[in-house]
Amino acid sequence: MSDAINFSVGGMTCAACSTRIEKILNRLEGVKATVNLASERVQILLDESAPPINTIIDAVRKAGFTVDENSLILSLSGMTCAVCATRIEKILNRLPATRATVNFATEQAHIEFVPGVIEPENFVAAIEKAGYGAHPLQEEKPESLRTKREELWRKERNHFLLTAFFAVPFLVQMVSMFFSHAGMMPGWIQLFLATPVQFFCGGRFYRQAWNALRGGAANMDVLIVLGTSIAYFFSAVVVLFQLNQPLYFEASVSIITLISLGKLMEMRARRQTGAGLESLLQLQPQIAHVESNGAISDRPVADVSVGDIFLVRPGETVPVDGTVLDGTSEVDEAMLTGESVPVLKQKADQVFGGTMNANGLLRVKATGVGANTALAHIVKMVEQAQGSKASVQRLADKVSGIFVPAIVLVAATTFLVGWAITGSATWSLVSAVSVLVIACPCSLGLATPTAIMVGTGLGAQAGILFRNADALEQAQKLTTLIVDKTGTLTKGKPTVSDVIPAVGIEQDALLSVASTLEAGSEHPLARAIVDYAAAKGMKTQSVNSFKAIPGKGVTGQIDGVSAFLGSPFFLKDNGFLETDSISSDLEQNGKTVVGVGKGEQFLGFIALSDTLRPDAVSTIQALKKAGISIIMLTGDNERTARVVAQEVGIDDYIAGVLPANKADTVKKYRATGECVGMVGDGINDAPALVAADVSFAIGAGADIARDTADIILMKSDLTSVLDAISLSHATLSKIRQNLFFAFIYNILGVPLAAFGLLSPIVAGAAMAMSSVSVVSNALLLNSWKPHPRP
């Protein structure tokens, strides 16, 4: 045996599972596997005839088990263009059990891998072998990140100033040549000034070009080195051998200077693209006032643990997530929800790290610290979205992969054909240099990620969290939007409006049975009934054999007698044949009605009403005006559904939908070729959210809905759906503009240079500015604003 791997497997429940995995793996040629059920790990010895490791892992997954994966973000250095990013991505994805995406704009690699098969140090080694730098991204304070960026900025600025110092005489010479040839510097002075620019100031281009070629790829630096070296060495030969030929030192010097200026401007512009994420990172304070043994001490936020009690004084920022133990105050949660109106907080309410306490003193118990705070989850989601790739980027990636070899071929053809046609090797050489210099794969690599960085950052500031770049791209394609009623169109906080006992039944008896059956449920209707009964002084009894029938009702044994609560149809199905004229009248008014029965006796009806969200009507009308078809889904009966649909202006609705069938409805509309979105807030909506092309979770809803949705709306209002779609349109518009500029620049620039219509200096300036223009155009996205709230 020549190799061994060891990885974790999930989903095993007994020895039969481990035996099954062993049999499946040992059937593969060259594989000897042993499975440890206790540690849930697989140990495999491989010989030379063994299949690829990915095949082995796929076999485990096809058997119905899971293979544990870890994620890792690497900070990269040494990339100079999109070709570098593509090269690193290919290198990483060739490694076993690895999925990687490389973002040129953020200079990061996002990697999913199977521990035991491969480890983080393998990724770093592979990247460094290719000539680039890499190290795991550490959590850093905003101040240290800003300091690091400022240090890089100063270093780049000083490098440009040194280059410009040597370039100024050439600039003076070029200006004076417009008036007289008397300003021409002697050749040996030009050689003296150009040499440090070429090999010291431009030395990094040589190093990066060598690293790229050594790794088996060619990038922008290769083009720069070829172009400037041809101009420099041609001129050096003319000076040293005193040939009667023109000098092109000013071309190589100007190209390096202009590219250095472009890099400086690009760095300044690119650091603004992460402003949205940085503003989030700056929200968390550094100190918490922790209570210990009756005394208050200031402690770094990083040292606060779950269960610690801390104080938040008026005007201070909440350090970590927690539950209020004492005090009353208003808290500004705009950083989480984008909502400017402060929220009243009192005993038992939740507060979140990074929110601002307004006017009262709060005593809080920490419930979420470090990476488990709401703010940390938001930052992580934004980072993941910014590190992901939109499908629209694929074309640019393919072009970047063959870009440099194609440009070198065009330059060589330009030189040979130009020389053959004109008979002038000098003219052909200058044209070839222009071709090499003007080509710019950087703009292709920056076109998409810079716009995504700005868009996702703006979304986070507005309370809209995109899970990945595809979600941001898909939202603007929506043609059909399916909307859940309760908690989405309505506030999701129903209240009891009517209690109608049956003839001969006391109201207390009805409420007692109803609250007892609903005591263990978290459904909004159940909570409303329990709270109403508690306010009336009702005490719940013990219930046995409790059973919930999704979308219908609940049953249980109270004092040994069967009891039922649910829709009128559910009660009829269980033998309670009371007339439903009362329930019909209530439903005609848009109320939700439940019936209650015990033993063989019908106890009565309880009606609940839920108010519409303030922005429901305006949002639905705006979505319809945008050409999006709206369908409302609800488990309510047809009469109640019709009333709500009419109130909000929805023409198409489907009533009586069981939770299990919501996803089927979504799939049905997708099968017609529509791009279908789903807006929901609860656990029952999760399957439908997964089934949709793009899904929106109302932020105040259940955790599982937020975990499965593509877009999380932290404001808990429907207008945020409009904002998400609007931001998607704006971001994709910038991406298309950027890609157009990047492609048209190269499509026009390269032929002009090949026909000798652009000098190398102009070509260098154009190349330097192409990336700057793409990043600057992405920054114009900052003008986007969310819709005003009603």
N, C-alpha and C positions, 0 to 999 in steps of 0.2 A: 504494500500500500504506500502511496506516495503523498497523499494529502488527507487532511481531516478538517471537518467543520462541525460546529456545535451551535444549535440555535433553539429558541423557545417556540413551542407549539401550544396554541390555545384550543379549547373546545373538547378536550378529552375528558370523559366522565367516568371511565372504568377501564379495567385491564383489556377489555375487548377492543377499545379504541386504540390503545398503544400497540396491541398485537396487529391490528389492521394496518396501522401506519407502517409498522416494520415490514409486513408482507408486501405492501405496495412499493416501498422503497427498495427492498431487497430483490424485487423482480427486475429492477433496472440493472443493466449491465455495468459491472465495475463498481457497484455500490454495496457496502456492507453497513447496515444501519441497526442501531439499538435505540429503543425508546424508553425513557424513564418516566413513568406516570407520576411519581411523587414530585419530581422537580419540573415536570412538563417540558422536558428538553429532549432533543434528538441529537444523537452523536453518530456521525457518518464518516467512514473511511472510504476514500476514493482511490482508484487506480487509474492508469493512463487511458483505459477504455471507457471511463465513466462519462456520462452525458454532462452538458453544462450545468452549473449549479442552479441556474434559473429554472431549468427543466425539473430538477429535483424539488425545488420549492413549489413549483406549479403543481406537481403531483400531490403534494401534501394538501394544497388548497383545493384541488379538484376532488379530493376525498372528503371534503366538507369540514376541514379544520382550518384554523387561522395560524399564520406565521407572524409573530410579533415584529413590529417595525419601530425604529426610532427615527426622529428627524434631527437635522443638523443644519445650521446656517454657517457658512464659511465666508469670512471677509477676504476678498481677493485683491491682489495688487499686481501691477505690471500690464494690465489690459490697456490697449490703446485704441481699439476699434471693435466693431461688432464681430469681426472675424476671430478675434481673440476669444470673445465670449462663446462663439459657436464651437471653437476648437476645444475649450475647456469642458463644455457641455458634452461633447462627443467622447472625450476622454473619460469623464465620470460615468457616463451611461454604458460604457464598455465594461465597467467593473461589475462583478457578480452581485445580484440582489440589490441593485442600486437604480434609483430614479432621480434624476437631477435636472434642474433648470438653472441657468446662469443669467443674471440680470446685469447687463452692461451699465445701465444708468446708476444702479445702487452699488455696483461692484460687489455683488454677493452671489453665492451659490446656495440654493435651497435643495437639500438632499434628503431623500427617504431611503433607508437601508435596513438590512436585517443584521442585528448584532450577532456576533458569533461567526457569521459568514465573512463579514468585512467590518473594519473598525475605522473611526475617524482619522487615525494616523495614516491609513492607506490612501484616503482621499487627498490629504495634504501632500503626501509623498508623490502621488501621481501628478498633481498640479505642479509641484516644484520641479519634477522631472521634465515637464513640458516647458519650463522656463518662466513660470509665473510664481507669485507668492500667495500663500494661503494660511489662514489661522482661524480657529473657531471664534465666532462672534461672541464676545462677552457682553453681558449687560453693563452698560456704562451710564453714568449720570449725564444729563444734558449738558452740564458745564464742561465735562471732559470731552464729550463729542464736539462741542463748539470749539474748545481749545485745540483739539486735533485738527479740525477743519481750518482754523485760523493759521495753524502752523504750516499746513500744506499750502495754504494760500500764499503765505509769506515766502515759502520756499520757491513756489512757482513764480511769484512776482520777482524775486531776486534773480532767478534764472533768466527771466525775460529781460530784466534791466541790464544784466551782464551781456546778453546777446545783442541788445539794442546799442550798447556802448560801442561795440565793434562794427555795428551795421550803419551807424550814423554817417561815417565818411562816405560809404557807398550811396547813401541816400542823397547826400550833398552832391556827389558826383553825377548821379542820375538827373537831378534837377538842373545842374549847370550844363549838362549835355544838350538841354533844350535850347540853350542860348549860344553855347560855344564849346568846341572840343578842347579848349584850353584847360578845362577843369578835370580832365582825365588824369587819374593817379597813375604813376609808374607801375608797371606790372609787378615788380618785386614788393612794393608796398601793399598792393592788393593781395598778393600771396601771403604776406605777413599778417594782414588783418583777417583774411578769410580762414586761415588754418585753425586758429583757436575756435572760431565759430563752428567749423565743420566737424572737428574732432573732440572739442571739449564741450561746447554748448550743445552740439548735436550728437554728442557721444551716446546719449540715452537712446537715440533712434537706432544706432548701430547695435547696442546691447539688446534692445527689444527685438530688433529684426533677427539677430542671431538666435535668440531664444525661441522665436517663432519657427524659424527654419529648422532648428535642431529638434523641435517638437513635431516636425512634419507638416507645418502649415506656413502660410504666408499672410501677413497682415498689412495694415496701412504703413507701418514703419518700413517694411520692405520697399514699398513704393517710394517713400521719402528718401531712403538711403540710395536707392538706384538713381533717382532723379538728381539729387544734389551731388552725389559722388561723380556722376557722368559730367556734370557742369564743372565741378571743382577740378577733377583730374585732367579733363580736357584743357582747362585754362592753365593748370600747373605745368603741363607738358609744353604749352605754348610759351610760357615764361621761361622755363628752364632751358628749352632748346631754341629760344628766340625765333620762334616761327612767325610767319606773317599771317596770323589768324586772329579773329576777335577774341576777347576774354569774356567769360561768363561767371566770374567770381561774384558779381553783384546778384546774379540769379540764385546761386546756391545760398548766399548769405541772406538774401531777402526771403527766400522760401523758409529757411529755418527760423528766421525772426518772426515772420508772419504766422507760422504754425505755432510757435511759442506763444505769441499774442493770442491766437485763437484758443489754445489750451487754457490760457489764463482766463479769458472771457468765458469759456465753456465751464470751467470750474466754478466761477462766480455764479453763473446762471444755474448750474446743476444743483448747487447747494440750496438754492431757493425751492427746488422741487420737493424737498423733504420737509418744508416748513410746517405742513399740517401735522405730520407725525411728531416733529420736535415740539410743537405747541402742546401736544398731549403729554409728552414726557416731562414737560416742565410743570405740569399741574400738581404732581405729588410733592408735598413738603418734605423736608429732610429731618424734622424733629417732631416727636410726639410727647405730650405731657402725660406720662404714665403714672397711675396711682398704685402705690405699693406700700402695704403696712400703714395705711393712713397718711402717707406722705406723697407729695407730687414731685417727680423728677423728670427732667428732660432726657429723652433717650432717642438715639437715631432710629428712624422708621424701620431700617433694615433689621433692628434688634427687637421689634415688637412681635409678640407671639400671639397665636389664637388663644383667647381667654383673658388676655390682659385687659385691664380697665384703664381708659384714658379720658382726658378732658379736652373738649374743643371749645375754645373761648370765642366770644363775638368777633367777627372779622377774620377768623383763622380758617385755614383749609383743613378738611378732615383728612388725617394721615392714612388710614386704612379703612376697609369695610368693617361695619359693626352694627350692633343693635343698641338702640338708645335705652339706657337704664333709668336715667332721670333727666329732667329738664324739658323745656319746650323752646323751639326756635324755628325760624324759616331758613331753609337751605337752598342755595342756588345750585341746581343740578344741570345747568346749561352745558357743561362739558360732557355730560353723559347723553343728554336727550336733545340738546340744542334748544330747549324750551327756556325762555327768559324769565318766566314767572316762578318765583321761589316756591318751594313746597314745604308745608308745615310738617315738622317732625316732633313727635312726642314719644312717650314711653312705648316700647315694643316696636317702634318703627325702624326700618333699615336706613342706614346712611352709607355713603360710598366714598372711598378714598379719592381725593382730588376735587370734591365738591366744596363749595364755600359756605361756611356758617355765617348767617347774617347778624342776628341780634340777641340771641340767647346763649346761655351756657348749657352744654350738653355733656352728660356723663355716659360714656359708650363702652360696650364690651366688644373687643375685636373678634370678628368671625371670619375674616379673610385677609391674609397678609401676603406680601411678596407677589409671586406669580399667580396667586389665587384671588386677587382683587378684580373688581369689575374693570377698573382702568387698565390693569395689566392684560386682561383678556382682550380689551379693545385694541390696545397697542399691538398685541400679538397678531390679531386678525388683520389689522392694517398692514403690518409688516409682511404677512403671508400673501395678502392681496397684491402688494407692491412687488413682491418677489415672483409672482406667478406670471405666466405668459398668456396673452390673448391669442385666439386662433388667427386673428388678422396679421399677427407678427410672423406667421410661418413662411409666407412668401418672401418677406425681407430676409429671414434666416437662410432660406435656400439660396437667394441671390448672393448674400454675404459669403456663403461657403465657397462659391466659385469666382468671387469678384476679383480678387488680387491676381490669380493666374490668368484670368481673362484680360485684365488690364495690361499685364506684362506682355501678353501675346499681341495685343493691339499696339502697344508701344513699339515692339520689335517690328511689326508689320509696317507701322508708320515710318520707321527709319529706313527699312529696306526699300519699300515702294517709293517713298519720297525721294530717296537717293537715286533710284533707277529712273524716275520721271524727270526730276529737276537737275540731276547731276551734281547737286550740292550736298555733300555729306554734312556740312555745318548746319544748313537749314533743316535737314532731316533730323539731325541730332537734337536740335533745339525743340523741334516739334515733338519728338519722342519724349524728351524731358517734360514738356508741358503735359503730355498725356499721363505720364507717371504721377505728376504732382497734383493735377486737378482731381483725379479720381479719389473719392472719399467714401469708404464703407461706414465711417462713424455715424453719419447722418442716418443711414438705414438702421443701425443698431439702436440709436437713441430715439427714433421716431415714435415708437409705441411705448416703451417703458417710462419715458419722461411724462407723457400725457397720463398714463395710468397712475404714476406716483402723485401727480397733482390732483387728479380726479378722486382717488381713494382718500387722500388727505382732506380734501374739501368735504367729501362725504362724511368722514369721521367728525369733522367740526360741526356738521349739520345734523348729526345723530343718525347717519346712514352708514352701516357697515357692510361692505361688499366682501364676501368670503374669498373671492378670487377674481382674476381679471376676466374670466369667461362670464361671470355673473354681471360684471360691469358692461360687457359687450352685449350680452343677450337682452338686457332690460329694454334697450331701445328697439328691439325687433318685435316686441309683443303685439299680437293682433287680438288675442282673447285673454281676458282676465277673469278668473273665477274667484269670488269673494265669499268667505264664510260670513254668516250673519252675526252670531253671538260672539261678542268680544272683538269683532272687526268692524262691522257696520254699526253695531251698538256698543255701548261702553263695557258690556260684559259683566255688569254688576246689577243683576235684576233684584227687584224688591217685591215683597208680597203686597199685592194690591187688593185682593179679595179673598176672604175665607167664607165658604158657603157650605155649612154642614147640611147633611141630609136630614130629612124630617125625623125628629125625635132624637137627634144626635147633638150633644153639647159641643161647642166650638173647642173647648179645652181637650175633649177626647180626640177630636180630629187632629188637632195640633200635636198632641202627645204622641200619637202613632206615627204621624208624618215626620216629626223631628227625630224620633227614635230610629226610624228606618234610614233617615238621611244623615245621621250623626257621623258616620264613618266615611262619608263621601266628600270629595273636594270639588265636585261639579258646582258651577256658579248657582244653579237653581237650588241645589241641596243646601249650600251655604246660606242662601237667602231664607229658606224655610227654617233652618236651625236657628239663625240669628233672630228671626221674627218670633219664634216660639220662646227663645230665651228671654227676649224683651218682655214677653207676656208672663214670665215666671214659670214656664213649663220646664220640667226636668225630664231628661231622657231616661228610658228604661234599658234593660239589657236585651240584646237581640241575638238570636242564634240562627245558624244555617243561612246567614246573609248571602244573597246572590244578586249581582247586577247584570241586567240584560241590556247591553249597549243599545242606545237609541230608543229603548222602550220603557224601562223602569227597573224597580228593585223589589225583591221579596225577602222575607225573613220570618222567624218564629219569635213572637212576643208572648211571654207567659204560656208557651206551648201552643199558641194559636197562630196559624199562617196569616201574614199581613202582606198587603200589596200596595205599591205606590208607583204611578206612572201615567202615561198618556191615557186619555179616555178609551182609546182602542185596546190598550194593554189591559185595562180593567175589564172591558167587555170580554176579551179573550179568556180571562180568568174567572168568568161566571158572574160578574157584576153587571147586570143588565139594566141599570138605571138609565132613564132617558138622558140624552146628551144635549137637550135644547139649551140648558144653562151654559154648558161648556161652549156650545156653538156661538151663543151670543157674546161670550167673553172673547172667543177667538176672532170674531168679526171685528172686534176693537183692537186687534193686534196683540192680545195677551196670550201668554203661554199657560196652558191649563194642565194640572195634574190631578188625578183622582186618587182617593185613598180607600182601601177596604181592609176589613179584618174578619177572619172567619168566613162567614157567608153574608156579612152585613156590609153594605156600602156606607162609608162614613161621610163622604162629601168631596167637594172640589176646593183646590187652592189655586188661585190665579196669580201670575207674576208678570210684571212688566219690566221692560228694559229700554232705557232711553237711547235714542240715536246719538252717535258722536256728533259734535257740533259741525264738523267739517265733512260729514258723510255726503250730504246732498251736493255741495259745491264740488267735491272731489269726483264723484260719479259723473256729474255733468261735464267736467273738464276732461275726464278720460274718454267719455263718449265723443266729445268734440274732437279729440285727437285721433279718432278713428278706431278706438279699441272697443271691442264688444265686451259687455259686462254680464256675467252670469252669477246669480246669488245661489249659494248652497245652504241648506238648513235642515236640521232634523225635525223642525217644527211641522205642524200640519199645514195643509195647503192654504187654509183661510188666514192663519197668522202670517204665513210667508207672503201671501198676496198683499196684505196691508202694509208690511214693512217695505216690500219691493215698490209699491206705489208711492210711499212716502219719500223714498230716496231717488225715484226715477229710473228704476231698473225694469226693463221689459221682460227679460228672460230669467226665470228662477226655477229651481228644482227643490221641492219640499219633501219632507219625510225621508231624507237621505240618511241611512245608517252610517256610522263612522267608518265601517269597513268598506263602504261603497264609494266614499269620497274620491279615493285614488282611482277607482274605475271610471268615474265621471271625467276626471282629468285626462286619463288615457284615451277615452272616447273622443274628446275634442282634439287631442294631439293627433289621433289617427286620421283626422280630416285634413291634416297638413297645416293646421294653425300653430303659431308659436304661442304656447299657453303659459300664462302666469297664474300663481295661486297665492292668495293672501289669507293667512290664518293666524291663530294665536294659541291654540290649545293642543293638548296631547292627541286628541282625536284628529287633528289636522296634519299630523306629522307624515303619515303615509302619502297623503295628497301633495304635501309640500315636496316630498322626494320625487314624486311622479311628474311634477311640472317641469317645463323647460327652464323656468326661472321662478323662484319662490320667495315670498316676502313674509317675514314673521314680525308681528306686532311685538315690540320690545317688552311690554308688560305681561306677555303671555307665558306659557309654560316653557321651562328650560329645554325640553325635547324639541319644541317647535323652533326655538332659536338655534339649537344644535344641528337641525336638519335643513334649515332654510339657507338659500343663497345670499339673501339680503336681509339684514336685521334692521328694523326701524325702531330706534331707541326712543323716539318721541311718543310712541303709542298713539299716533293719529294717522288717518288715511291720507292726509296731504303729503306725508312723507313718501307715499307710493309715487305721487306726481313728481316729487323732488328727485327720487331715485331714477325714474325714467328720463327726466329732464337732464340730470347730470350725466346719465349714460349717453344721451344724444350729444351733449356738448363735448364729452370726452372722445367719443368715436369720431366726431367731426374733426377734432384736433388731430387725432391719429391719422385720419385720411389725408388731412392737409399736410401733415408732416411727411407721410409716405409719398405723397405727390411731389412735394418739394425735393425730397431726397432722390426719388427716381428721375424727375425731370432735370434736376441739377446734373446728374451723371449722364443722362441721355443726351442733353444738349452740350454739356461741357466737354466730354471726351471727344466727340466728333470735331468740335471747333478747335480743340487743341491739336488733333490729328492733322487737320488741314492747315495748320500753321497760323491760325487766326487769333491765338492767344499766346502771349509771351509767358515764359516760366514764372515770372514775378506775379503777373496777373492771375495765373493759374494757382499759384501758392496762396495768394490772398483769397481767392474764391473758395479754395479747399478749406482754409482756416475758418472762414465765415459760415460755411455750410452747416456745421454742427451747432454753431452758436445760434444760427437762425432757427434751427429745429427746436432747440431747447427753449429759446425765447418765445417761440410760437406756442409751445406747450404751457408756458407760464401765463399766457394771456387767458388761459382757462380760469385763472383766479378771479376773473370778473363775473363768474357764474354766481348767482344768488338763489337761495331757496324761495319757494312761493310764500307769499304773505299768508298768515293764519287768520281765519275768520274770528 
